[in-house]
Amino acid sequence: MSAAVGIYRDEMEVNYAVDFGRDREPATKRSRHPEYRRKGSSPTRVGGMHCRRSKRWTWGTGRGARTLNMRAFAGCLAFAVASMAANAFGVSFDLKTIGNPGNNGNVIGSGTYGAVSQVFKMASKETTNAQYAEFLNKVDASGTNPNSVYNASMGSAANGGIQFVSGNASGSKYVVKSGAGDKAVNYVTWFSAARFINWLQNGEQTNSSSMETGAYTLNNATSGAIVARNAGAQYFLPSANEWYKAAFYNNAGPSYYLWGTSSNTQPTNTITNVS
């Protein structure tokens, strides 16, 4: 469950890029998602391939790839987890500490982004199909799909990674497709991502009620305005400022890189063979 900073029509807008009733983009167009303040309708899709290099998050060249043109993260692919805790219980993440709180933000367009008030941790990779399937089997052992935490496209679409097998025993009805376990989970709404976060917050319990409160108070909502993070949340979806700091901040500066490759040089899409 991740966060991203989107710039739309040359103006920075903070958007939760998971909801609006849109399916995700293909796996070749990845990006993270921020908590956002819902503002109007969702922006149009863009290209710009997201990848991860050198423990930072980067975008390839092409439309949507430039720092000042990272618009339309709505309909994005995956989400990452941010945390104030050391790690989850059964589901584990490679959490990187994002330090130096109180730093100045970076001015982009009409806004300033990256300033945070406390140290936090952020998963270095998106939430995977294996992690999300474990969540589904814990909170929905019988396969009733409470609050639509499972999307049928996860099983039917080519870029989906989790199948629902009704005939399987209770607690094992959600099965990761072959070879898809470490791939980013697809077809997840913001509300489903928040339920995953609540489940982590509540110690990964084996009941559906553990999804509705915790980091976010959802009250069975599956659409509408995005819910604010509760005070004291130990796991959460990163805000735009938290995402931006994790992706672009240069601790040695302190300053911000132009690109998420720990560099001010624009990355290319050239593939180099590594022996």
N, C-alpha and C positions, 0 to 999 in steps of 0.2 A: 504494500500500500504506500504509494509514493507520492511525492509531491513534485510539482514542476512550476516554473515561472513562465507564464505565457504572455507574449506581447502581441496584441491584436490591433491591426490597423495603425501600426506605429505608436500605439500607446500601451503602456504596461497595464494589464488587467490581471487581478488575482482570481484564478478560476479553479474550482474543484473539477478536475478534468476526468471525471469518471461517470457522471450521471447524464441527465437530459434524455434518458431513454434510448441512447445510441449504443449500438454494438461496437466492439473494439475494432481497431484497425488490424490488418494482417501483421504477423510477427516480425516482418521486416521493417515495420515503422513503429518502433518502440519509443516511448517516453514515459516519464514519471508524472505523477499527479499531485497537485497541491490541494490543500484545503482552500476553498475559495468562497468569496462573497458572491452569491448568484447575482448576475447583472445582465438582464436581458436574455436573448436567446443565445444558444451555443454558436460559436464561430464555425466557419467552414473548415474542412480538413486540409491539411498541408502534407507535403512530403517531408523529407529531412529524416534520415535514419538515426536512431539513437543507439549508441553502443557504450560500453564501459571500458575505459582504458586507464591503466595506472591508478586504480582506485578512485578515479573521478568519472563524472558522467559527461559524455560528449555527443555531439550531433555531427553527422556527415555533411558534406557539401550538398548544395542544391536548394530548392525552394524551402524555406522554413529553417534552414540550417544556421543562419547568422544569429549572433547574440541578440541583435535588435530586430529580429524577425522570427522569433520563436512563438509565433501566434498559433492559436487554435490547438491547445492540448486537450480539448474536449474530444471524447471518443478515443482516448489514448489506450495504450495496451495494458500496462501493468501498474501495480502499486507497490510501494515499499513501506517499510515500517520504521518509525522513529521511536525512540524510547528514552526514558529516564532510568530504566532498570538495567541490570547486567545482561539478562537474556531471558527467553521464554523457557518453559518447562520441557515439553516434548518437542515442540517445533522450535528449532534454533535458527539464529540469524548471525551473519557476519556483521556485527555492529561496529561502526567506526565512531570514535569520539570526535565531536565537533566542538572545539574549545574556543578560548578567547572571547567570552561573552562581553557585550557592551561595546563592540567595535562599531565604527561608523558603517552605514550602508553605502551602496554604490548607486549613483544616480544613473538611471536608464530612462530615456524619454521623459515623461512627466512625473516619474516616481522614483523613490529611493528604496533599494531592496538589499537584504542581507543582514541587517542589524538584528541581533537577538540578545535576549537579556540573561540567558543561562546556558550552561554547558548541556549538551544533549548528545545522544547517540543516534546514528542513522544506518539502516541496513545498506550494505554496499551493492546489493542486488535486489531485483524485484522479487515479490512473493511468487513462489513456484507452484506448479500444479500439484506436486507432492504435498506441499505444506497446506494448500487450500483443501485438498482431498481429505487430509487428516482432520481438518476443521469440520468438514461436512460430515464425515463419519462419526465424529464426536457429538455434534449438536443435532444431527438428524439420523440417528442410527436406524430408524424404521423407514426412512425414505419418504417422509411426508412433505419435504421441502418448505419449511416454515419461512414465511416472508420472502420467498423466492431467492434464497441464498444460492441455489443452483440454477443455472441457465441451461436449457436444453442444447443450446448451440455449443456448449463446452464439449458435448459428446458428438454432435452431428456435423459441426463445421470442421473444415480441414485444419484450421489453426486452433481448434479447441483441444484440450488435453485431458479431460476427465469424463468418463462414461458413467451413466447411471445404470446399474444392473439390478432390476427389481427382484430377481430370483435369488440374489445372494443373501447370506445370513445377515441378521441385524448387526449393524456396526461395520459392515464391509460392502455396502451397496454402491459406494462411489469408488471407481477404479481408475487409476491413472493409465492413460494410453501408453503403449509401448514406446519407449524412447522420449517421452514427454515429461518425465518426472522433474527434471531440472530446468524445464522451460517455464517462462513467465505465464502465470495463469491468465486466461483470456475471458472476455464476456462477464466482467464483474462491474456492478454499479457502485456508486459511491456508498450507498446504504449497505450493500453487502460487504464492502471493504470495511466499513465502520463496525459491522457486526463481527468480522474477523478480529478487529482490534479489541472490541469488548471481550471477546472470548479469551484473548491473550491476557487482558487486564484481570480477568476473573480466574486465572489459573488453568485455562483449558479444560473446563468442566464438561462432563458428558450429558449436557441437557441444553435445550434450546433457550431457556430463560436467561442463560449466561450471556446471550447476545444482545439483550435489549438495554442493559445499563452497564455502567463502568466508565470508560473513557468518554462515551457519548450516551445521552439519554434519548433513545430512539422511539419509544412508545409505539412499536410496530409499524412505524412509517417506512414506506418503500419508495417514496418520491416526494417532490416538493422542495422547500428550502433546506439548504444544508444545515445540519445541527452543529452548534458550537461545541468545542472541546470542553469537558468538565475540568474544573480545577483539581489538581492532584493526579491527573492521568499519568500513568507510568508508560503506557504505550499509546501511540497516536499517529494520525496521518500528518506528515510534516506540513507546516504552513509554507507559503511562498517565500518568506524570509528565511526559514530554516532550510528549505530546498536550495535556494540561491547561495546561501553561505556554504553549504556542504559541497555544492558543485563548483563554485568559482573562487572561494576565498583562498588567499595566499598567506599562510601563517607567518612566513618569513618576512613579509612586506612591512607591516600588514597592509594588504591591498587586495584588489580583485583582479583575477585573470580575465581576459576577454573571452577565453574559451575554456571548456571543462576538461582540457587536457593538460592542465597546469602550465599553460602557455598563452602568450598573446599573439601567437602565429596561427592563422586559420588552418584547421586540419583539412586533409584531403581524403578522398575515398580510395587512394591507392593502397593495394594490398601487398604487403611484403612477405615473402616466404620466409619462414623461420625453420631452420634445420633442427 
